[in-house]
Amino acid sequence: MTTATTTTTTTTTTTTTTTTATAATTTATTTTTTTTTTTTTTTTATAATTTATTTTTSPNPCSTGALSWNTSATTIVNSSQISAPSGIYFNSNNTLFIVDEYPNAVVWQLLSNAVNFTNVAGVYMSSGPSSDRFNYPQDVYVDASGNIYISDFYNYRIQKFTSGSSTGTTIAGITGQAGSAFSQFNGLRYFTFDSTDTYIYVTDYYNHRVMRYSTSSTSGTNGVLMAGNNGAGNSNTTLYCPWGIHYLLSVNNDLFITNYYGHSVIRWTPGASSGYFVAGVPGVSGQTSMLLSYPMGIKIDTYLNIYVVDNNNHRIQMFCANSQSGITIAGTGIAGNTATQLMSPRGIAFDSAMNLYVADTGNARIQKFLKL
């Protein structure tokens, strides 16, 4: 704001001038005395303030129809190499890790652009409770230090293999002991990690809940309840044999959970008493775009688009952010072994180019669908 005041009086001859300036306000006052005439003029000017905010957000390619994959896949691992792929995972080096559930009971590693893969955990064709073996392994994750984590369904534990080690350490659960205590699992499927690999979130299948454990914990450590534990059900306060799970780095760090027998996906803030459904109709199995049938694996991208393995519909469904109508991006909805079909898929993963990889369990193969 700038204010100028001038007063002129005609009589004597005395002149006084005062000027004050600050960063925000400038005031100038001039007084002249001479004789008779008095004139006062006041002018006030206020500078307008204009604030301009520009936010540029790229449109969600799912909503614009620009997000798609080739409908015909390439088989990168076939039935002569694996038996029953379940969880799959890509690390930052585009190395693919594959859980081969049964009877192989191992975790395979396939380096980027490689043809042959190696066994990095488990003893081939030998299940058991020892620290180097699994009993129906389910999911896999590899942290930045190269440590490998595996959910071991019928050994009721999470095993951690430090980089280069052939024996694992139990960081959650108690080997061979199924139960409902917070230190136990009753069958466990897939898991997810927070952004710093500090915590692991596990779907405790038959206990109908999600538990959280520190990645530095040990066997028998009590976990923290994150969701469910109210028995099986299709309400927003219950889970029904949760299978897949994805941790979303956000304000609330929400979890997206697939209910295998609930035919739905629920979004749940960790520790809250309830969640809300984001895909599927709770308790209703079907093949329309709005329905799921025994969903398993799940991923979320940066636009909050949801990718769900629709196991019994033999397809992968994409739900654009805030939409409950799915788009089929892989599979035809009919079980088969052609390049366009899937049979009872379980896990999915994306490489750094957003190419889609599917654990096509019923066909004992890994399928790659190129991003268009």
N, C-alpha and C positions, 0 to 999 in steps of 0.2 A: 504494500500500500504506500502511495506517495501523497503527502498533504502539503499544500503551499498556501500560506496566509500573508497578505500584504496590507498594511494599514498606512494611509498617508494623511497627515494633518498639517495644514499650512499655518504657521506662526513663527517659531524661532528657527534655529538652525542646528539642531542636534540630531545626529544619525547614529543608530545602534543596529548592528547586524549580528545575528546569532545563527550558526549552522550546526545541526547535529546529524550525524549519519551512523546508522547501524546496518548490519547485513540485510535485515529485512525491511527497515523503515528509514526513510529519509525525510527530515523536517527542516524547512527553511523559513525563518521569520525575519522580516526586515521592517524596522520602524523609523520613519523620517518625520521630524517635527519642524514646521516652518511658520505658518500663521493660521489662517482661518479654516480653510476647506478640509473636510474629513471624508475620506473615501475608504471603505472597507470591502475587500474582495476576498472571498474564500473559495478555493477550488479543491475538490477531493477526487482523486482518481484511484480506483481499486483495480489492480491487475487480476484478470480472470485466471483461475487455476484449471489446467486440463490434464487429466490422467488417462493415458492410453495403455491398455493391456492387450497384448496379442498372444493367443495360445494356438499353437499349431499341433494338431493331433492327426496322425495318419489314420485314414479310415480302416476299419476292420475288414480285411480281405474276405473273411467269411461272409459278412453281410453284403458285400458287393459282388459275390460270386466268383471272386478271383482266387480263392483258395481251393486247389484241387490236385489230385494225383492221378497218375496213369492207372487205369482200371485193370491192366494186365501186369502181373508181377513177374519178377525174376526170382528163381529159387537160388538162394545163396548157400544154404545148408540143406541137405536132403535126408531121406529116411535111411540111407545106408550109413549115415554118420551119427545121427541122433535118434532117440526113441520117443521121447515125450517132452518137448520143450514147454516150459512154463513161463517164468519171468525172464525178461531180457532187459539189458541196460547198455547204453552207450556212455563212455567216459569222454572227457574233453579231447582226447586224442583220436576220437572216432574208432576206438576199439570196442568191439561188441562182446558182451558177456551173456552166456546162455545157460539157464538152469535146465538140466536134462533130468526130469523128475524120476522116472522109473522105467526099466530096471537099471539104467546106467548110473543114476544117483550121483551125478557130478556136475561141476560148473565148467563150461568150455570158454575159451578166450579166442576170438578171431580178430587179428590185427587188421587195421585199415588196409584195404586192397589186397589182403592175403587170401589164399585159397585154402590152406590147411590151418587147422586150429589146434590148440593144446588144452590139456586138462589142468586147471589151476586150483581146483579144490574138490575133495572127495576121492574115493577109491572106485575106479571103474567097475561096474557090475557087482558092487559089494556094499550092501546097506548095513547099518548098525549104529550103536550108540557111542562108539569111541570118538575121540576128538578129531579124528581124521576122516570120519564117515558121516553120511546123512541117512535119514529115513524119510523119503519123499520130500526132498528140498523143493522150495516154492519160488522164492524171489531172490534177487541179487542186486547189490549196490557196491560201487567202488568209490572210495573217497579220494581226495587229492593226493594223499600219501600212498595210495596204492593198496590200502587195506580193503579186504573183501568181506562183505556181510551177507549172510545167507539165512533165510528163514527155514527151519528144519521141522516140518509139520508133525511127524509122529515121534520125534524126539523132544518136542515141546520146548524148543529153545531157539535163540538167535546165536549163530556162530560168527565170530570175527577171526579172519585169517590175516595176520599182519603180512605186509608185502613180502613175497618170496617164501612164506612158510607153508608147509604141507599139513600142519595141525592147527585146529581152531581153538579159540577160547570162548566159553559161554558168557555172553554179556547180559542175557535176559532169559528168564525161564529156568527150569530145573530139569536136567536130562532124565527122560523116562517118566516124569511125573506130570500127569494132567491134573488140572485143578482150577478152582475159581479164585484162589487167593491172589492178591496183587503181585505176588512173586511168581505166579504160574500162568501157563497158557493151557487152553483146551483146544488144541489144534490152532495153527496160525498160518495165515496166507501171505499177503503182500505187506510191504512196509514203505515208509517214506521218511525222508530226513529234513531237518530244518536247513536254513541257508548256510549255517556254519558247521554242519555235521556234529553239532553238540548233542542233539537228541534224535532218537529214532521213534517213529510212531508205527505201531504194529496192529494189524487187524486180528483180534483174538476171536477166531471163527465161531466156535461153539459156545463161547461165553458172550457172544453178541455185543462186543465192545471194542473200543480202541484204547490201547495203553501206550504210555510214553516212558522211555527209559533213556538214561544217559549212555552215550557210546563208550564211556569209560567205566560203566558199572560191571558187576560180576554176577555169577550165577546165584539165584536166590534173592537178589535185590528186589525190593518192592518197587513196582512201577507206579505211575500216576495216571488215574483215570482221565481220559480225554473226551470220550463219547460213549453213549449207550450204558450197558450194564443194568438194564431194566427188563431183561428177558427178551425173547424174540418177539418182533411185532412190526407193524407197518405204520405206526404213528410217528410223529416227528420227535418223539422222545425215546424211541427205540431203534435198534439196528436188528437186521435179520440175516445172520451169517454173513458179516461183512467180508469182502474179498479184496477188491482193489482200493487203493488210497493214494491221494496226492496232496502234498503240502503246498499251500499257496502263500508265497511271501507277500504279505499285505499288512494293513493296519492290524487286523485281528489274527493274521496267520491261520486262516481257515483251512479246514480239511475237507476234501471231496472224497466221499466214500461210496463204493458200490455195495448195494445189498443184494447178495446172490439170490436168496429165496424171496426177497422183497421186490425184485425186478425194478430197482430204482437207484437213483443217485441222490445222495443227500449232502448238503453243505453244512458244516458244523464248526462253530468256533470252539477251539479246545477248552474243555472244562465247563462249557455251557450245559444247561439241562435239556436243551433241545436244538434241533437244526431245522433246515427247510429244504424241501425237495426241489431239485433243479433239472432232473430228467427222469423220464419214465413215470408210470402211474403206480403208486405203492400197492403191492399185492396183486397187480394185474400183469400177466404175461401176454405178449402179443407181438405182431410183426409190422404194425403200422409205424409211421414216422414218429409217433408220439409214445410208442411202447418199446420196452426191452424184454428180453427173455434170458434170465440168468446172467446178468452182466458180471464181468471179471475185471480185467485191467482197466486203468484209467490214466489219462494225462490231461494237463491243462496248459495252454500256451499263453503267451504274454498278453494276448487280447482277451483272455478268459474264455476262449472257445474250449469246449469239453470234448475229449475223444474217448469213446467207451467201446470196449470189446464186448459185443453182443453175442455171447457164446452160443446160445441155442438157436440164434438166428443166423449164425455163420457169417457175420459181417462186422465191420467197424463203423460206428456211427459218430458223426461230428455234429455237435450242438453249438451253433453260434452263440456268442455271449447273450444272455438274457432271452434265449429262445428255447422252448421245450419241444420243438419239432426237429427231429434228427435228419441228417443227410448221410446217405450211405457213401463212404469213400473207398471201401475195399470189401470184396465179397459181393455175392449176388442175392443173399438171403436163402440160397439153396445149397446144401452141403455138396461138395464135390472136390475133385483134385486137379481141375484145369488151372490155367494161369490166372483166371479171373475169379476163381472160387476159393473158399476156405471151408474147413471142417472143424468145428468146435475150437476156435482160436481162444487163447488165454491172455497172452501178454503183448504189449506194443511198446515201441521205442522209436524215437526220431534221431537221425544223425544231425550234424551241424548244418546240413543243407535242407533240413526238414523232409528228407526222404523218409517214408514210413516203413517200418519193419514189423512184421507180425509173426508171433509164435503160433504157427498153424498146427496145433497140437494133434488134431485128428489125422492129419496127413504127415506128421513127423517131419516137419520142415520149417525153415525160416523163409518168409516171403518178403521181397523188397518191392515197394511201390514207389516209383519215381515221382518226385514233386514236379508239377507242371509249371 
